């Protein structure tokens, strides 16, 4: 039996825990920073009768992990590597496998190399595997590489995906600039794109770069497909609603004219002559919006894939759980799922 600890008991954990337990895995611990739930039985989150697993304060996570000795930790907290550093480093230090929904962790080698190398080194020393996965593993990754594999030739890969930031919690909503004024968005989000390649590379090497989710996805695709990156740029543009809109996640009303989120377009040129242009649109949805995932392979032949209204949250969490055995069986280090084979139930 595979034993797991849930690190982060927010919206996503409701599904990761349930799916993992339905698969026969044993929940042996849970961790969070919220004082309103620390000390409560995890059934407070899951519903139903007590499971005998109390939510541990993150300050005591190391003590918990040493005591229960899980096979893997599922980390569903923040979206950037610097924000999940402590939890990933702790797992690597203790020799415990970890998988996270952190979007940058999907392929952090091209946005946060020093920290990734640090985690990789520690994980190798202690014989465990660290990785990032989620919705993008299937819908921005494996599905796309399969379409490329069915093509005679490829000139461009184009993708666009949208999702409601309300479904993922406050960290993701803030990372998308939701609730910011135009000037705040330009200062806090868009300004990181209006720089030279030299300046961008310096930010990346220093761990100060703010990647959009497609930045790491394009890196993952190139790794999976054997492409060599020549250049990569991104541009983040605020999204707006034509009237005031309420955000339950941010606990505020976003005024008309303020950003409800952003569109981020990443363009990657490769040595092999293939250009990847991918866009993700994350915003607070109006009643007219819905999730969609559209990709095109431009080449011989041209191929289009359109998926409307995917259950993005549930698919993210199911993918995480379905990757657990791959992580346990993978080589040691920080290993992207591009090197773990195809997804399977």
Secondary structure as the mmCIF struct_conf table of DSSP 4:
data_model
#
loop_
_struct_conf.conf_type_id
_struct_conf.id
_struct_conf.beg_label_comp_id
_struct_conf.beg_label_asym_id
_struct_conf.beg_label_seq_id
_struct_conf.end_label_comp_id
_struct_conf.end_label_asym_id
_struct_conf.end_label_seq_id
STRN STRN1 UNK A 3 UNK A 7
BEND BEND1 UNK A 10 UNK A 10
TURN_TY1_P TURN_TY1_P1 UNK A 11 UNK A 12
HELX_RH_AL_P HELX_RH_AL_P1 UNK A 13 UNK A 22
TURN_TY1_P TURN_TY1_P2 UNK A 23 UNK A 24
HELX_LH_PP_P HELX_LH_PP_P1 UNK A 25 UNK A 25
STRN STRN2 UNK A 26 UNK A 32
TURN_TY1_P TURN_TY1_P3 UNK A 35 UNK A 39
BEND BEND2 UNK A 40 UNK A 40
STRN STRN3 UNK A 41 UNK A 41
TURN_TY1_P TURN_TY1_P4 UNK A 42 UNK A 42
HELX_RH_AL_P HELX_RH_AL_P2 UNK A 43 UNK A 46
BEND BEND3 UNK A 48 UNK A 49
BEND BEND4 UNK A 52 UNK A 52
STRN STRN4 UNK A 54 UNK A 54
STRN STRN5 UNK A 55 UNK A 57
HELX_RH_3T_P HELX_RH_3T_P1 UNK A 58 UNK A 60
HELX_RH_AL_P HELX_RH_AL_P3 UNK A 61 UNK A 68
BEND BEND5 UNK A 71 UNK A 71
STRN STRN6 UNK A 72 UNK A 75
BEND BEND6 UNK A 77 UNK A 77
BEND BEND7 UNK A 79 UNK A 80
HELX_RH_AL_P HELX_RH_AL_P4 UNK A 81 UNK A 94
TURN_TY1_P TURN_TY1_P5 UNK A 95 UNK A 95
STRN STRN7 UNK A 97 UNK A 100
HELX_RH_3T_P HELX_RH_3T_P2 UNK A 103 UNK A 106
BEND BEND8 UNK A 107 UNK A 107
HELX_RH_3T_P HELX_RH_3T_P3 UNK A 108 UNK A 110
TURN_TY1_P TURN_TY1_P6 UNK A 111 UNK A 111
HELX_RH_AL_P HELX_RH_AL_P5 UNK A 113 UNK A 125
TURN_TY1_P TURN_TY1_P7 UNK A 126 UNK A 127
STRN STRN8 UNK A 129 UNK A 132
BEND BEND9 UNK A 134 UNK A 134
HELX_RH_AL_P HELX_RH_AL_P6 UNK A 135 UNK A 136
HELX_RH_PI_P HELX_RH_PI_P1 UNK A 137 UNK A 142
HELX_RH_AL_P HELX_RH_AL_P7 UNK A 143 UNK A 149
TURN_TY1_P TURN_TY1_P8 UNK A 150 UNK A 150
BEND BEND10 UNK A 152 UNK A 152
STRN STRN9 UNK A 153 UNK A 164
HELX_RH_3T_P HELX_RH_3T_P4 UNK A 165 UNK A 167
TURN_TY1_P TURN_TY1_P9 UNK A 168 UNK A 168
HELX_RH_AL_P HELX_RH_AL_P8 UNK A 170 UNK A 175
TURN_TY1_P TURN_TY1_P10 UNK A 176 UNK A 179
HELX_RH_AL_P HELX_RH_AL_P9 UNK A 182 UNK A 188
TURN_TY1_P TURN_TY1_P11 UNK A 189 UNK A 189
HELX_RH_3T_P HELX_RH_3T_P5 UNK A 190 UNK A 193
BEND BEND11 UNK A 194 UNK A 195
HELX_RH_AL_P HELX_RH_AL_P10 UNK A 197 UNK A 206
TURN_TY1_P TURN_TY1_P12 UNK A 207 UNK A 207
HELX_RH_AL_P HELX_RH_AL_P11 UNK A 213 UNK A 225
TURN_TY1_P TURN_TY1_P13 UNK A 226 UNK A 226
STRN STRN10 UNK A 229 UNK A 239
BEND BEND12 UNK A 242 UNK A 243
STRN STRN11 UNK A 245 UNK A 247
TURN_TY1_P TURN_TY1_P14 UNK A 248 UNK A 251
STRN STRN12 UNK A 252 UNK A 254
HELX_LH_PP_P HELX_LH_PP_P2 UNK A 255 UNK A 255
TURN_TY1_P TURN_TY1_P15 UNK A 256 UNK A 257
BEND BEND13 UNK A 258 UNK A 258
BEND BEND14 UNK A 260 UNK A 260
STRN STRN13 UNK A 261 UNK A 270
TURN_TY1_P TURN_TY1_P16 UNK A 271 UNK A 272
BEND BEND15 UNK A 273 UNK A 273
STRN STRN14 UNK A 275 UNK A 283
TURN_TY1_P TURN_TY1_P17 UNK A 287 UNK A 288
STRN STRN15 UNK A 292 UNK A 300
BEND BEND16 UNK A 301 UNK A 301
STRN STRN16 UNK A 303 UNK A 308
BEND BEND17 UNK A 309 UNK A 309
HELX_RH_AL_P HELX_RH_AL_P12 UNK A 312 UNK A 322
TURN_TY1_P TURN_TY1_P18 UNK A 323 UNK A 323
HELX_RH_AL_P HELX_RH_AL_P13 UNK A 324 UNK A 329
BEND BEND18 UNK A 330 UNK A 330
HELX_LH_PP_P HELX_LH_PP_P3 UNK A 331 UNK A 331
BEND BEND19 UNK A 332 UNK A 332
STRN STRN17 UNK A 333 UNK A 334
HELX_RH_3T_P HELX_RH_3T_P6 UNK A 337 UNK A 339
BEND BEND20 UNK A 340 UNK A 340
#
